[in-house]
Every structure is written in structure tokens, then in C-alpha cells.
Amino acid sequence: MMANIWWSLPLTLIVFFAARRLGMRYKMALLNPLLVAMVVIIPFLLLTGIPYDHYFQGSKILNDLLQPAVVALAFPLYEQLHQIRARWKSIITICFAGSVVAMVTGAGIALMMGATPEIAASILPKSVTTPIAMAVGGSIGGIPAISAVCVIFVGVLGAVFGHSLLNAMHIKTKSARGLAMGTASHALGTARAAEMDYQEGAFSSLALVICGIITSLIAPFLFPLIVALVG
């Protein structure tokens, strides 16, 4: 199987860039490159019986590039420092409110629909980036793997439908759009925001960082309260 690994990286890149080109040509939200790559590659692996571990080994370099890519998001943030300093109180308030709403709605709705506290704890950190979500979910009694899946699902939804929703609500301010995307759909939403507008991407990066910190700090105290009130 190791000899078959070489094709996984070219396959991933071909699917990604083909979806990106189609998305730019037809302007369809559902042609999001990440979503298309998942729809193509997952069934391919299932049909061929190729283990995910083998596929991952061949394209591991893409995973290794995630960390420097996230760090690179700080550059547009640096260029917007003058606006951030002028609005920092509003930004912190918005991110705090967004983080609380994301946690309460995720865990609360899960409990109301009959989920166990373990599943609800796994869903609670759905709107922060994957490493933070897995750590938070595990610390409050959840399953880190489920938290990671929820993060990916929410991120794809935000990247695909986020801007359509903001447009439908006639929200045009770039800072507001960026903060909304970063708060609701973490890194995937931030990547999409950065594609749409440089300033929007900067504020989305900021929300991504702040919401991750806020969620980490208050989730251990908020989750028992949600369980007591809803569960």
C-alpha cells in the first residue's frame, strides 16, 4: 500500500484547484473547494477500500502547512491594528457575545433533542478552531473526535453559506462581516473571508483568536450551567 501513496497529494491538489476554478467561474457557494474535495475523495477512498491513514501519509505535507498558514493570517491583522485599537471594546464585546451564543445554542439544542451530556460537551466548542475545540471538548467531558467533526461541519457551512446570509441581512460593513465569519466558522470561514476581502479577512482572523481564548476560559464554567438549566 505504501507504493500507492504518491497519488494522494496530486489527487487532492487537482480536486481542490478544479473546484476553485469552477467556483470562480459559476459563482456557486456549493462549489467550495473544501466541500468538493470531501465529496470527491471520501467516496473514492470508501469505494477503493484504501485506508485513510495511507491517503493521509501521501498528502501529509498539506497538513504540515496548516500551522504556517494560520500564522500567516496574522499579517493582515497587523495591518489593521489602527482600527483594532480604536474599536477594541466593541470587538471584545462582540466576540464574547458570539462565543457564548455559539456554545449555548450548540450544547443547549443538543440536550433538548435528547443528546447525552457527553455529546453536548463535544458539540459545545463547535465554533472555534479544531485544536482548541478538541482540548475544550475533552476538558468538559466530551469526545475530542466528535468535536473535531463538528468544527469541520460548522466551518464548511460558514464558508459555503456565510456570505450569502450576510448579504441577505444587508450587512455590508467589512469589519462586521469579518467578525461574524471568524466568530461563527473559525479558520474555514476566515479563509473564505480573506478570499472575499483583505480587511474582512483581518477582522475574521482577530475573531478567530479572541473567540478561541474566550471559549477556552468560560466553557468549563458555562457547560455545567447549561446542563443544569436544559438537561
TAFEN-V852431 format. One record per pair of residues at least 6 apart in sequence whose C-alpha atoms are under 6 Angstrom apart, sorted by sequence separation. I is the first residue (numbers start at 1). J is the second residue. D is the distance in Angstrom with one decimal. If there is no record, write none. Layout:
# TAFEN-V852431
<<I/J/D> <I/J/D>>
This chain:
# TAFEN-V852431
<<138/144/5.4> <137/144/5.6> <182/189/5.9> <193/200/5.8> <194/201/3.8> <23/31/5.0> <125/133/5.0> <181/189/5.3> <182/190/5.4> <193/201/4.7> <110/120/5.6> <134/144/4.3> <190/201/5.8> <19/31/6.0> <20/33/5.3> <107/120/4.6> <134/147/5.6> <19/33/4.9> <190/204/5.2> <122/137/4.9> <107/123/6.0> <121/137/5.7> <16/33/5.1> <106/123/5.9> <107/124/4.9> <106/124/5.2> <130/148/5.5> <122/142/4.3> <16/37/5.9> <103/124/4.8> <121/142/4.6> <122/143/5.4> <15/37/5.8> <178/200/4.3> <182/204/4.1> <186/208/5.2> <118/141/5.8> <178/201/5.9> <181/204/5.8> <118/142/4.7> <122/146/5.9> <123/147/5.7> <126/150/5.4> <179/203/5.4> <183/207/5.4> <122/147/4.7> <126/151/4.6> <175/200/5.7> <178/203/4.8> <179/204/4.8> <182/207/4.9> <183/208/5.9> <174/200/5.0> <178/204/4.1> <182/208/4.8> <158/185/5.2> <175/203/5.7> <179/207/5.3> <155/185/4.5> <159/189/4.7> <154/185/5.9> <158/189/5.6> <155/188/5.1> <159/192/5.7> <155/189/6.0> <8/55/5.6> <9/58/5.9> <8/58/5.3> <9/59/4.5> <8/59/5.7> <6/58/5.6> <5/58/4.7> <127/184/5.4> <129/186/5.4> <127/185/5.5> <128/186/5.2> <127/186/6.0> <140/220/5.9> <128/212/5.4> <99/211/5.8> <95/211/5.7> <111/231/5.8> <77/202/4.5> <76/202/5.0> <30/160/6.0> <29/160/5.0>>
